[in-house]
Structure formats: structure tokens, C-alpha cells
């Protein structure tokens, strides 16, 4: 059904092993859903035990703390849930997989217009741990204050992001990488390093599949990433990655200079940059690195002054 409707993402519950993800992927491919991303929900001890293999296979991870707490509490106690949360988030950061922290984040707002102090701290800590997304469930599905819950969570996230030690996180992720990174990832790593050294106000990336934008997000730049792409599906999927703002352009925008200009215009319109600001641009050198189909990998980093 989901493949027929053209969904972007499937959230798979109670994933226990990496082969569970492969089984879902094989089925999606058989029904024409090969482009659908799979986010594995980790909700039991077996999934936690096999987490490193699962994260390699899945497109993203959801830390489903509600069922996870019920599943592991009899053996390990609820006090272990926060350890599992931090482990999963940090592992996803290293692998560059988007991670969603969910369940009971603002639970009291189902019946109250304001959250507890503990809930505010919980949401902020998930952001500081490195979560790409935080999720509301009962607060908006059945709560009496759904709009207020979203507004409160948005404020908490924005405030937490302002206090993040992003450069420290960048170094930690960089140091945790194995040898033999792809050229594209090395370029993206260097682009984020450049953005820190020059105090850039934005990164503009030209991307076809979304992979380059995802790699830039992996290394946690302090500034926003404006991902210029032609495919609305790619743009929607990029919303899972922290700091990425997709910019969808028309197919006839077929030159790098035009698409870079459109990315810069989007950054200006959002208030991220003004005239004179430093911007890092990442894209493919179309003259030397594209294949016969016009596809290539990011291999060019430029420093631009906003005009």
C-alpha cells in the first residue's frame, strides 16, 4: 500500500536483526518501492544487542523509548534506557545515519498546557546528545494541546541548538571514522572544516541524490546547509538530517552557477545570510567529473562572499 501511494519513508517496528531490514527492503523493491527509506525502530533488547549491524543496514534509526523501556526494564531496569539512548544516538552520528528520539518527550502536555521541567530537559538533552529529530506522539495524536506542544518543542530545540558544542562534536565524529573514506566524504569533511575556520554563515550544496547533503550534515557544521536539488522526493527525505534546508529548483535550472544562485537566494530569504557573509559551496566540477549520464560526486569546495 505504501509503495502504491509513493511514501518516502517506512518506519519499521520491533526490528531485531539487520536481516529484518533487508527483508523489508527486498519486499519494497519487489513492489516498486526501491526508493523508500527504512527507519528501524529499536524497541527491544535483541534490537539493542544487534544495533551496530542494524544501523549499517537501515537508512535511519528511531529510539523508541516507550516500548524499549518496557522490554528491557524487567532485566536491566528503566535506568538503562538513557544509556541505550545515548549509545544509539552517538553510533548513528558516527555512521551518518539520521536518528529520531521519540516517546514521552512532552507527555504531560497531553492534558496540560505547559511541560514539566524534567521534560524540557529531556528534549534539550536529546538535541545535545546529537539527535537529528525529536518526535511527539500522544501529545499531538490525542492531546488537548497539540499546537502548544509543537510550539514548546520547537522553542526548546532552537535554544538547545544554540548551546551545542558543534565543533567538538565535529572532531569526535571525524576521529571516529575508519581509514579509507570515499573521496566524496573527504570533500564534505573538508567543507565543514572550512566552514568552521572561516566562520561561514551557510553551506550551499548542489545535490542530485541527497547523499552529499547528508554527508555534510553528518559532520555537524554550526551553520545551516542549503541543499539545492531538482527532485521533491529527495528534498523531503533530507528533512530527516539535522541542519539541512532543502531548496527545490526547476529541472531547467541546469547550470551550477544558476543553482548556486538559487541556493544563495534561499539562504538570504530565510535570514541566514546577508550581503558580505561568507558561504561555503559544495558541488561537482561538471567539466571533469560527470559520467555520460551527467552524474558525479562532489569534488569541489568554493568560498563565496554573499552579494
Protein Blocks (a to p, Z undefined) as FASTA:
>chain_A
ZZmnopabdcdehifbfklmmmmmmmmmmnopampccddddfbfklmmmmmmmmmmmmbd
cddfklmmmmmmmmnopklmmmmmmmmmmmmmmnopacddeehklmmlmmpcbdcfklmm
mmmmmmmnopabdcdfklmmmpcblmlmmmmmmmmmmmmmmmpcfklmmmmmmmmpcehi
afklmmmmmmmmmmmmnopabdcdddfklmmmmmmmmnopabdcddddfblklmmmmmmp
ghiacddddfklmbfklmmmmmmmmmmmnomacehiacddddddfklmccfkopacdfbd
cddddZZ
